[in-house]
Amino acid sequence: MAYGAIPGDASAAEAPQQRCKVAVAILLCLLTISVVPLANKAVLKRGANGAPLAMTACQLLGAALLFGLYYVLHSAATGALSRPTRAELRRKAKNIGPLGVAFGLKLGVTNVGLSLVSVELHVLLMATDIFWTALFARLINREVPSPAGALALAGCFIGSCLVSTNAIDAVEPGDAPLYAIALNLIGPAFQGIVVALLRKSATREIDAENTSYAEFTFLKLCFSALAAFPVALVCEGAAAVATVHLETARFAMSTLLVSGVQLSFTVLATLTSSTSVGVVGTCKVVPQWLLAFVANGTSLSPQHLATHHLQHLAGVVLVTLSALLWAYS
């Protein structure tokens, strides 16, 4: 199913609304996910560099509180707030728990990896997540891309690498130790697992049980925080966790961005295949590329790009065309 596709049980009257929801979710995803590495790196540099796992746990807890507060206030305002039964709690724990734990570990590994390398190299290594997503979508959700879809996935990966090639030039020998590169390659594998589990969990809870997006994301992030805090305590020590310094403004911004990514991914997971969610995530390199050029004051004129940044421009075009090919494959 392409990420612009509508589930088979959607009526003709519902289709335009569903497509609008997909479009808004994709836009929110690209606007937030493209900035997350920069925002998290800023937090890590300002006090949390010695405790990236503690920062991750606090970030997850903050995002969970945001969704929990919204869910309670909205449910109370609409009269839908009620005490869940034990059977409902067991069902939700079974359907959402594994996803939450996997995401907590994934974000922890990602932030630890980000603390060890530059943002540019981190983004380059994260480009491998599209293949992990396709693999686990096949193993967990039985998704098999068409030949055109497989070509589109390869194009997304190659295009992402072309956009991020300046990361290789920026790394001096010895700057990125082997274990740092390994951690930044483990993160994409976790991402593939998380995206596949997200589709499976969202189908069971949101589609089948009519759980709201806010409640689903709140519960997922609670499980994520519960998984991240013990890992932080074991790996970084209680003292580091208790004394981690998080600059309020930067930490709040990074938490809001992570919350936006999680909401958009959850919406997309109910409307599209998990591989399609991975394709949308890969497209983040395009706004990231534009942001980097704007921040550096680089001219975006076609003549300048064709002369000095042809490889990057080719990568952006390849990612865009590959995403379009996937949408219509």
N, C-alpha and C positions, 0 to 999 in steps of 0.2 A: 504494500500500500504506500503510495507516494505521500509526502507530507502535506500536499494540497488536497488529498482525497478525503472523501466523506464516508464514514462507516456505512455498511450496506443497509442498516435498518433505519437510516435517516430518511425522512420523507422529503419530497420536493420542496415543501414549504420551509423545512428546517435547514436545507442545504445552504442557502445564502448566509444564514446566521452562523452555521458551523464554519463556513469558509472565513467569515469575518473573525471569528474567535481564533482560528488558526493563524490568520494574518497578524492579529494583535499579539498573540503569543510569540510568534517568530520575531516580530519587531522588538518586543520587550526582552526576549532572550538575547538578541544581538546587541542591544543597547547596554545590557548589564554584563553579560559574560565576557565581552571584549575588554571591559575595564577591570574585572575582578583581579587578574594577576598584578596589575599596577597598584590597585588599592591594597591588596594583601601584602605586596612587597613594601609599600610605604609603612604599613603597620609593623611589619617585621623589623624594619630599619629603626623605628622609633620606640625601642624598649622591649619588643617581644622577640628579638632575634635569638635570644638564648632559650626561648621556650615556645617554639612554633606549635607544638601539640597543645599546650595550655591555651594559646591564642585560638586554636581551632575549636577546642571545647567551649570556650567563652563565646565564640562566634556562633556556634551551633545553638547554644543555650539562648543567646540573644535573639536569633532568628525564630526559635521555637516560641519564645515569649511573645514576639510580635504576632505570629499567626494564632497563638492560643488566645491572646487578648482580643484579636479581631473576631475569632470564632465565637467566643463567649458573648461579646457585646452584640454581635449580629444575631446570634441565636436568641438572646434575651429580648432583643428589640422585635423580632419576628414571632416570638412565642414558641420557638422550636427547641429551646434549651431543656434538656431532660437528662436524668441520671441513667447512664448506660447499664444494661444488665451484665451479669458475669459472662453470659454466652457471647454478648457483643464484644466485650473486652477481650475474651479469648480469641474470637475471630479476627479482630483488628490486630492483635499482637501477632497472630499467625501470618496474616496477609502483609502486614507492614513492617513487622519487627526485623526480618532478615534484610529488607531494603534499607532500613534506617541504620542498622549496624554496618552494612557494607558502605553506605555513604559516609558515615562517620570516619571509618578507616580510610576511605578514599581521600577525603578532604585533609585528613591528618598527614597522609603520605605526600599529598600534593603540596601542602604548605611547608613541610620539612624539606622537600626537594627544592621548592622555590627559594627557601632561605639559604640554599647552598650554591645556587647558580644565578646568572643574570636572567632578567625577565625574557630577553630575546631567546636565549638558549632553552629556557623552560617552555616557551611557546613552540619552538621548533620540535622538541621532544614530545610535547603533548599532541603533535599532529598525528602521531601513530594511533590515537584513540579510535579513529574511524574503523580501522581493521579489527580492533578488539571488540568494538560495538557490533560490527557485522558478525563476528565469530560467535559471541555470546547470544546475539539475537537468534542465530541459527540453533545453538545448543539449547537455549532456555525457551524461546518462543516459536521455534520452528519456522523462522522467516528465511526464505531463500530468494535472493535478488535475481532478476532476469539478467541475461547477458548484457543488455544495455545498462541495467542498474549496476552490475559489477564493474563495467567500464567507468561509470560515473563515480563510484567509490574510489577507484584507482586515480581518477582525475582529481578528486578532492584532496587525496593524500599528496600527490605530486605537486599540485598547485600550492598547498599549504607549505610544503618544503621550499618551493621557489620563493614564496613571499618572505619566509624566515631565513633565507640564506645568509643574510648579514650577521646572524647570530654566530655562525661558524667562523667568519672572518674576525669577529670581535673577541674570540676566545684565544687566549695565549696558552701555550703548552703548560700544563700543570695547574691552570686556573680552575678547571672542573675535574676533580678527582673521579675515579671510576665509580665509587659508591654513590656520588652525587648524581651522576648520569643514570646509574641503575635505578635510583629512587624516582627520578623523573620519567623513567620508562615504565616503572611499576604503576605509577599513578594512572596512565591511560588504560592499563589493563583493568584496574579497579573501576575506571569510568565505564568501560564496556559492560562490566557486570552490573553496575548500578543502573545504567540506562535500560538494560534488558529486564532487570528486576522491577524497575519503575513501571514499565509497560504492563508486566504481569500483575503487579500489585494494584495498579490503577484500574485495570480491567476488572479485577475481583471486587475491589472496594467501591470505587467511584461509579463504575458502570453498573455493576450487579447489585450493590447494596445502597446506592444513592448517597454515599458519603460525600460531604462537600470538599472542595479543593482545600479550603482553609484547615478543616479538621484533619484531612489526610496528611497535609504537609506538616501540620503541628505535631501529629503523632510520629511521623517519620523523623523529624528533627529531634524529638525527645529521645527516641531510640539512638539516634546518632550521637547526641550529647552524652547519653549514658555509656556508650561505647568509647567515646573519645576521652572522657575524664579519667577512667582507670588506666588507659594506655599512657596518658600524660603523666599520671602519678608514678607509674612504674618506670617510664623511660626518662623523665626529667626530674622526678623527685617532688615531694610535697612542698618543699621550700620554694622551688621555682614556680610551681603552680600557684601557690599562695601569694607570691610577691610579683607575679608578672605585671609589667606596666603596659597599659594600653591607652594610648592617647585618645581621648574621648571622641573627638571629631572624626579622625581617620578610622577608628574602630567602628563607629556608628555607620559611617559611609560604606565600609566594606561589608558590614552585616546586612545593610539594606540591599546592597548589590547581590549578595549571596541569596537573600530572600527572593529577590526578583527573578534570579536564575531558576531557583527551585520551583517557584510558582509557574513560570512559563514552561519549564520542562514537564511539570505535572499535567498542565492543560494539554500540551502537545501529545503526551503519552496516552491520553484518553481518546485522541482523535486520529492518531497516526501510528505507524509501526515504530518499533524501537530503533531500527536502522535509520529511519527518516529523522528521528530526533538527533541521532548522531551526525547526520548530514548537516542539519541546522547548526549544531554545535561547531562543526568544522568551518562553517561560513564566518565564524567570528574573526578569522584572520583578516578579512577584508576591512571591517571597521578598525581593527587593531592597527593595520597598516596605515590607514588614513589618519588615525590619531597620532601615531608616531611621526608621520610626516608633518602634521600641523604643529605638534609640540616642538619639533626641531626647526621649524620655519622653512621647510623644504617646499620649493615651488611645485604645484600640482598641475602645471601647464602640460598639455600633451607633448609638446616639443621637448621640454626638460625631462619628462618621464621616459620618453622614447630614447633619449640620448644617454641619460645617466642611470636609469632604473628600469631598463627593459626587462630584466629577469623578474623583478618584483611585479611589474605590470603584467607580464605574461602569467605569473602565478595567480594574480587577482582575477584575470580574465578566465583562466582555466578553472578556478574554484567556482566562479559564477556560472559558467557554462555547464560544468559538471553537476552543480546543484539543480539547474534547470533540466538537464537530461534525466536526473534522478526523479524529478517531480513528474515527468511525463513518461517514465519507463514502465 
